[in-house]
Amino acid sequence: MRGKETPELDADTFSRRMEAMAAKARRNRSEPEESAGFDAVEDVAQSTLPKTQAQDGHLDEFDDNWTRPIGMFEINGFGKVDPQIVRRVLSRLMELIEPDKAIALSHEELSEQIVDLTTEILEELKIRLNFEEQRQLIRMLVDEMVGLGPLEPLLADETVTDIMVNGPERVFVEREGKCVAANVRFRDEAQLMTVAQRIVSRIGRRIDESTPLVDARLADGSRVNIIAPPLAIDGTSISIRKFSRNRITIDQMTEQENLSPEMAVILKVAARTRLNIVISGGTGSGKTTMLNALSCLIDPSERIVTIEDTAELQLDQPNLVRLETRPSNIEGSGEFSQRDLFKNALRMRPDRIVLGEVRGAEAIDMLQAMNTGHDGSLCTLHANGAREALTRLENMVAMSGMRLPGNAVRGQISSAINLIIQVARLRDGKRRVTQISEVIGMEGDVVTLQNLFEYVASGEDRNGRLIGEFRFSGLRPRFYERAKYFGLQRRLDEVLEGAEAN
């Protein structure tokens, strides 16, 4: 739950309270003013992960028994307070503030109460902490009572894109495309389960032994998957896919070298000319980011209906309807699948339908909609390439139970899909558009494709970063006449001429 960020305490107010408490303590005791520090929380990676790693992230030599070392992600300010102190203060604080009442308070009100009560508890327990340790302790207590505990610093860090909790003692993050261990951990399985329950309760769901698998989302739109024992053997597992608060545009992708300027213009023209586009790639390759970027190019006057398993698209067009699936309840009823929502969406007079991810039987409904006037629709699916994406679509149509001949299904695919964008997270951690392919029709029983652009790697630099280029095939897009209808052929001509010259 992240309705809003845990507020920074007012520095002047905090300092005055700390100084008053210290002065009072000095009057009541004869001990010196300096306080003893505490050791940082032990990093889990020290005992479970290799201790060294090459700076370029890969090994110079290979043998039969090598393992790839994993780096460490340090959280500034984390681990300054002894865990035993946190437990003692929290236990006493829970006696003074009932959790149910604490949830009803705002972050500011709760922070004020925790500041007052913590200073009293520290004095009562005769615990001495310096200014920074007390400040850190209060933030940890606020996170514990109304936030997501140890996950809060990771959620607040904009450089972290994925958070992976493998039980209470192992937390990993993805940062700059690399998976590293984080120096945070939960006290025990009970604390981890409390955080999991807090996440799912905000969307009206539950997580326990009878319902050990839940998909959810945080208030900021981050996607969450939770799987608990007995399915998760080593403790509750939480996977959080964070989304940037600032939506990434096609132009920003160009600046980050995720694609070339020529490819960016091709995608802009494709979105504005209402082509049916499929974005394919693996897990964490950037499919949703690309879908968001393309969706932002849709004309504000068009009515958009989005369908997702877990709402994560970030659109701000005024005529927008967002639909989300619902799982069955304990009795096994009340489920609404993507296919149910898709059928209903067709009755909502949509100009465009945006399907978060095609996973099963809804593929046939999507193809039929694209073939019956709902052009400009967008979707994502998991596939390793454009050709594999077409094969997956054909297989998912078969999952609908409709006994259609293979050539009939491929005929629908070839007439419905215009463009396939392949995205990938390459081994240097950078996400790139590796292929833009156009569906041009059928030859016999085979759907034919032509590649417009592809990324070709030629090596790597000293830092392990791939060296490559985005190559233009030299083929004129089949949607050129469509671009002329929308008045975009001049811009397309400029780009094609420039790409041919390069």
C-alpha positions in Angstrom: 0.0 0.0 0.0 1.5 3.3 -1.1 -1.2 5.9 -0.9 1.5 8.5 -0.4 5.1 8.5 0.5 5.9 8.3 4.2 6.5 12.0 5.1 9.9 13.3 6.1 9.6 14.6 9.7 10.1 18.3 10.0 13.8 18.7 10.8 13.4 21.7 13.2 10.5 20.1 15.2 12.4 16.8 15.3 15.6 18.4 16.5 13.8 20.4 19.2 12.2 17.3 20.5 15.4 15.3 20.5 17.3 18.1 22.2 14.6 18.4 24.9 14.6 14.7 25.5 18.4 14.7 25.7 18.4 17.6 28.2 15.8 15.9 30.3 17.8 12.7 30.2 21.0 14.5 31.3 19.2 16.0 34.3 18.0 12.6 35.4 21.3 10.7 34.8 24.9 11.3 35.3 26.0 9.4 32.1 27.9 11.4 29.4 25.9 12.9 26.5 27.5 10.8 23.8 25.7 7.7 22.8 27.1 4.4 21.8 26.3 3.3 18.2 25.0 -0.1 17.1 26.2 -2.5 14.5 24.3 -2.5 11.2 21.9 -5.3 10.4 23.9 -8.2 9.0 23.7 -8.3 5.2 22.1 -11.6 4.1 24.5 -11.7 1.1 27.5 -12.0 3.3 26.7 -15.6 4.1 24.7 -16.7 1.1 26.3 -15.0 -1.9 29.8 -14.9 -3.4 31.8 -12.0 -2.0 33.5 -10.7 -5.1 32.4 -9.6 -8.5 34.2 -8.3 -11.6 33.4 -4.7 -12.3 32.2 -5.4 -15.8 29.6 -7.9 -14.4 31.0 -11.0 -16.1 33.8 -13.5 -15.6 36.9 -13.4 -17.7 37.3 -17.2 -17.8 34.9 -20.1 -17.8 35.1 -23.6 -16.3 32.7 -26.4 -15.6 31.8 -25.3 -12.0 31.7 -21.5 -12.3 29.0 -19.4 -10.7 28.1 -15.8 -11.5 28.7 -13.5 -8.5 25.8 -11.3 -7.5 26.4 -7.7 -6.4 25.0 -5.9 -3.4 22.6 -3.0 -3.4 23.0 -0.7 -0.3 20.1 1.3 1.1 21.4 4.6 2.5 20.5 4.9 6.1 19.2 1.4 6.5 20.5 -0.8 9.3 21.7 1.9 11.7 19.4 0.6 14.5 19.9 -2.7 16.2 17.1 -5.1 15.4 16.7 -6.1 19.0 16.0 -2.4 19.9 13.4 -2.2 17.1 11.6 -5.2 18.5 11.6 -3.9 22.0 10.4 -0.4 21.1 7.8 -1.8 18.6 6.4 -4.2 21.2 6.0 -1.4 23.7 4.6 0.9 21.0 2.0 -1.6 20.0 0.8 -1.7 23.6 0.3 2.1 23.5 -1.2 2.4 20.0 -3.7 -0.1 18.8 -3.0 -1.1 15.1 -6.7 -0.7 14.1 -6.7 2.9 15.3 -3.3 3.6 13.8 -4.5 2.7 10.4 -7.3 5.3 10.7 -4.8 8.0 11.3 -3.0 10.0 8.6 0.7 9.5 8.1 1.3 12.9 9.7 -0.8 12.2 12.7 0.7 8.8 13.3 4.2 10.2 12.8 3.5 12.8 15.5 2.2 10.2 17.9 5.2 7.9 17.2 7.7 10.7 17.8 6.1 11.5 21.2 5.7 7.9 22.3 9.1 6.7 21.0 11.0 9.3 23.0 9.1 8.2 26.1 9.7 4.5 25.4 13.4 5.0 24.8 13.7 6.8 28.1 11.5 4.2 29.9 13.7 1.3 28.5 16.9 3.3 29.2 18.0 3.0 25.5 20.4 5.6 24.2 20.4 6.5 20.5 21.9 9.4 18.7 20.0 11.7 16.5 20.3 9.7 13.2 19.5 6.5 14.9 16.4 7.9 16.5 15.3 9.4 13.2 15.8 6.1 11.5 14.0 4.2 14.2 10.9 6.4 13.9 10.8 5.9 10.1 11.1 2.2 10.6 8.2 2.2 13.1 6.0 4.2 10.8 6.7 1.9 7.9 6.0 -1.1 10.2 2.7 0.1 11.4 1.1 1.5 8.2 3.5 0.9 5.4 5.3 -2.1 3.9 8.0 -2.4 6.5 11.5 -3.1 5.1 10.2 -2.7 1.5 9.5 1.0 1.9 13.1 2.2 1.2 13.1 0.1 -2.0 9.7 1.4 -3.1 10.9 4.9 -2.6 14.1 4.4 -4.7 13.5 5.4 -8.3 16.4 3.4 -9.5 14.8 0.1 -8.4 12.5 -1.4 -11.0 11.8 -4.8 -9.5 11.7 -6.1 -6.0 11.9 -9.9 -5.3 11.4 -11.2 -1.8 12.4 -14.9 -1.5 11.4 -15.5 2.1 12.1 -13.2 5.1 15.9 -13.2 4.8 16.5 -12.9 1.0 15.5 -9.7 -0.8 16.7 -8.9 -4.3 16.1 -5.9 -6.6 16.6 -5.1 -10.2 18.6 -2.0 -10.7 19.9 -0.8 -14.1 18.9 -4.1 -15.6 20.9 -6.2 -13.1 19.6 -8.3 -10.3 21.4 -7.7 -7.0 20.8 -8.5 -3.4 19.5 -5.7 -1.1 20.7 -5.1 2.4 17.2 -5.4 3.8 15.4 -8.3 5.4 12.3 -9.1 7.4 12.5 -10.1 11.1 10.7 -13.3 10.5 8.0 -15.0 8.4 5.2 -13.4 10.5 6.3 -9.9 9.6 6.6 -10.8 5.9 3.1 -12.4 5.9 1.7 -9.2 7.7 3.1 -7.1 4.8 1.6 -9.5 2.3 -1.8 -9.3 3.9 -1.6 -5.5 4.1 -1.0 -5.4 0.3 -3.9 -7.6 -0.7 -6.4 -6.3 1.8 -6.3 -2.9 0.1 -7.9 -4.4 -3.0 -10.4 -6.6 -1.1 -8.5 -9.9 -1.4 -6.9 -12.3 1.0 -3.7 -14.3 1.3 -3.6 -17.4 3.6 -3.2 -21.2 3.4 -6.5 -21.6 1.6 -5.7 -18.8 -0.9 -1.9 -18.8 -1.2 -1.6 -17.2 -4.6 -2.7 -13.6 -5.3 -2.1 -11.0 -8.0 -2.5 -7.4 -6.7 -1.3 -3.9 -7.2 -0.1 -1.0 -5.0 -1.7 2.4 -4.9 1.0 3.8 -7.3 0.1 1.1 -9.9 3.0 -1.3 -9.2 2.2 -4.9 -10.0 2.4 -7.4 -7.2 2.4 -11.2 -7.2 2.4 -13.0 -3.8 2.7 -16.7 -3.2 2.6 -18.1 0.3 3.2 -21.4 2.0 2.5 -24.2 1.5 3.0 -23.4 -2.2 6.2 -21.4 -1.4 8.4 -23.8 0.4 11.0 -21.4 1.8 8.6 -18.7 3.0 6.3 -16.1 1.4 7.5 -14.8 -1.9 6.6 -11.3 -3.1 7.4 -10.0 -6.6 6.8 -6.3 -7.2 7.1 -4.8 -10.7 7.5 -1.0 -10.2 6.5 1.5 -12.8 8.1 4.9 -13.1 6.0 7.8 -11.9 7.1 9.7 -15.0 5.8 7.8 -18.0 8.5 7.0 -20.5 7.7 8.3 -24.0 9.0 7.1 -27.4 11.3 10.2 -27.5 12.8 9.2 -24.1 13.4 5.7 -25.4 15.2 7.2 -28.3 17.4 9.2 -26.0 18.1 6.1 -23.9 19.1 4.2 -27.1 16.3 1.7 -26.6 15.6 2.3 -30.3 16.8 4.4 -33.2 15.3 7.8 -34.2 14.1 6.2 -37.4 12.4 3.4 -35.5 10.7 6.0 -33.2 9.1 7.8 -36.2 7.9 4.5 -37.7 6.2 3.6 -34.4 4.7 7.1 -34.0 3.3 6.9 -37.6 2.0 3.3 -36.9 0.2 4.5 -33.7 -1.4 7.5 -35.3 -2.5 5.6 -38.4 -4.5 3.2 -36.3 -2.5 0.0 -37.1 -3.2 -3.1 -35.0 0.0 -3.6 -33.1 1.3 -6.6 -31.1 4.2 -6.1 -28.7 6.0 -9.3 -27.9 8.9 -10.2 -25.6 10.0 -12.0 -22.5 9.3 -11.3 -18.9 10.7 -7.9 -17.8 11.6 -7.0 -21.3 9.6 -3.7 -21.4 6.4 -4.8 -23.1 4.2 -2.8 -20.8 6.4 0.3 -21.0 6.2 0.2 -24.8 2.5 -0.3 -24.6 2.2 2.8 -22.4 4.3 4.8 -24.7 2.3 3.9 -27.8 -1.0 4.4 -26.0 0.0 8.0 -25.2 0.0 8.7 -28.9 -3.7 7.9 -29.3 -5.8 10.9 -30.1 -7.6 12.3 -27.1 -10.9 12.4 -29.0 -10.9 8.6 -29.3 -12.7 6.3 -26.8 -10.3 3.8 -25.3 -11.2 0.7 -23.3 -8.3 -1.1 -21.5 -8.6 -4.7 -20.3 -6.0 -6.1 -17.8 -5.5 -8.8 -15.3 -3.9 -6.3 -13.0 -4.4 -2.6 -13.9 -1.0 -1.1 -14.7 -1.4 1.0 -17.8 -1.0 4.7 -17.2 -3.2 6.6 -19.7 -4.5 10.1 -19.2 -6.9 10.4 -22.2 -10.2 11.9 -21.1 -12.5 9.3 -22.8 -10.9 6.2 -21.1 -12.5 3.2 -19.5 -10.3 0.8 -17.5 -11.5 -2.8 -16.9 -9.8 -5.3 -14.6 -10.5 -9.0 -14.3 -11.7 -10.6 -11.0 -10.9 -14.0 -9.7 -13.5 -16.4 -8.3 -14.4 -16.2 -4.6 -14.1 -18.9 -2.0 -17.2 -20.6 -3.3 -15.7 -20.7 -6.8 -18.1 -18.2 -8.3 -17.9 -14.5 -9.3 -15.0 -14.8 -11.7 -14.7 -12.4 -14.7 -12.0 -13.3 -17.2 -10.4 -11.2 -19.8 -12.6 -12.8 -22.4 -15.7 -11.8 -20.4 -14.5 -8.2 -20.2 -13.5 -8.2 -23.9 -17.0 -9.2 -25.0 -18.5 -6.5 -22.8 -16.0 -3.9 -24.2 -17.3 -4.4 -27.7 -20.7 -3.1 -26.4 -19.1 0.1 -25.0 -18.6 1.8 -28.4 -14.7 1.7 -28.2 -12.5 3.4 -30.9 -9.6 1.4 -29.6 -9.2 -1.6 -27.3 -6.0 -2.0 -25.4 -5.4 -5.5 -24.0 -2.7 -5.7 -21.3 -1.6 -9.2 -22.2 -3.1 -11.9 -24.3 -2.8 -15.2 -22.4 -5.5 -17.5 -23.7 -9.0 -17.8 -25.2 -9.5 -14.0 -25.5 -7.1 -14.2 -28.5 -9.9 -15.2 -30.8 -12.1 -12.3 -29.6 -9.3 -9.9 -30.1 -8.6 -11.0 -33.7 -12.3 -10.8 -34.6 -12.6 -7.3 -33.1 -9.5 -6.2 -35.1 -11.1 -7.6 -38.2 -14.5 -5.9 -37.7 -13.7 -2.2 -37.4 -11.8 -1.9 -34.2 -8.5 -1.0 -35.8 -5.8 0.7 -33.8 -6.0 -1.9 -31.1 -2.9 -2.8 -29.0 -1.8 -5.8 -27.0 1.2 -7.6 -25.6 2.1 -11.3 -25.4 5.1 -13.4 -24.4 7.2 -14.6 -27.3 10.9 -14.7 -28.4 10.3 -13.3 -31.8 7.8 -12.1 -34.4 7.3 -15.5 -35.9 6.9 -17.1 -32.5 4.3 -14.4 -31.6 2.2 -15.5 -34.5 2.5 -19.2 -33.5 1.5 -18.3 -29.9 -1.5 -16.4 -31.2 -2.6 -19.4 -33.2 -2.2 -21.7 -30.2 -4.2 -19.4 -28.0 -7.0 -19.3 -30.5 -7.1 -23.1 -30.2 -7.5 -22.7 -26.4 -10.9 -21.0 -27.0 -12.4 -24.4 -27.9 -13.4 -23.2 -31.4 -12.5 -25.9 -33.9 -11.2 -23.7 -36.7 -9.0 -25.0 -39.5 -5.4 -23.8 -39.1 -5.4 -21.9 -42.4 -8.5 -20.1 -41.3 -6.9 -19.0 -38.0 -3.8 -17.9 -39.8 -5.9 -16.0 -42.3 -7.6 -14.1 -39.5 -4.2 -13.3 -37.9 -2.7 -12.0 -41.2 -5.7 -9.7 -41.8 -5.9 -8.5 -38.2 -2.3 -7.8 -37.2 -0.4 -5.1 -38.9 2.8 -4.7 -36.9 4.8 -6.7 -34.4 7.3 -5.0 -32.1 9.8 -7.3 -30.5 11.4 -6.0 -27.3 14.1 -7.7 -25.2 16.3 -7.2 -22.2 19.7 -8.1 -23.5 22.6 -9.5 -21.4 24.0 -6.1 -20.6 20.8 -5.3 -18.8 19.6 -2.8 -21.3 16.1 -3.1 -22.9 16.0 -2.6 -26.7 13.5 -2.9 -29.5 15.2 -5.8 -31.3 12.8 -6.1 -34.3 10.0 -4.3 -36.0 8.1 -6.6 -38.4 5.2 -6.0 -40.6 2.6 -8.6 -41.4 2.0 -8.5 -45.2 -0.3 -11.3 -45.9 -0.4 -15.1 -46.7 1.6 -17.3 -49.0 -0.2 -20.6 -49.1 -0.8 -21.5 -45.5 2.0 -19.4 -44.1 1.7 -15.9 -42.7 4.4 -13.7 -44.3 6.4 -11.1 -42.5 8.9 -8.5 -43.6 11.4 -7.0 -41.2 11.6 -3.2 -41.2 14.3 -2.8 -38.5 16.3 -5.1 -36.3 19.0 -4.7 -33.7 22.3 -6.5 -34.5 25.0 -6.8 -31.8 28.6 -6.9 -32.8 30.4 -7.1 -29.5 30.8 -5.5 -26.1 32.8 -2.7 -24.6 35.1 -2.9 -21.6 32.2 -2.3 -19.2 30.2 -5.3 -20.6 27.8 -3.0 -22.5 26.7 -4.4 -25.9 27.9 -2.6 -29.0 25.5 -2.9 -31.9 23.3 -1.0 -34.4 19.7 -0.7 -35.5 19.6 -1.8 -39.1 17.0 -0.7 -41.6 16.0 -3.4 -44.1 15.5 -1.0 -47.0 11.9 -2.2 -47.5 9.1 0.3 -47.8 6.4 -0.3 -45.2 3.1 -1.7 -46.6 1.2 0.8 -44.5 2.7 3.6 -46.6 -0.7 4.2 -48.4 -2.4 4.3 -45.0 0.1 6.9 -43.8 -0.7 9.0 -46.9 -4.4 8.8 -46.0 -3.6 10.3 -42.6 -1.3 12.9 -44.1 1.9 11.4 -42.6 3.6 10.2 -45.8 6.0 13.2 -46.0 7.4 12.4 -42.5 7.6 8.8 -43.4 9.5 9.6 -46.6 12.1 11.6 -44.7 12.7 8.8 -42.3 13.0 6.1 -44.9 15.4 8.2 -47.0 17.5 8.9 -43.9 17.5 5.3 -42.9 18.6 4.2 -46.4 21.4 6.8 -46.4 22.7 5.4 -43.1 
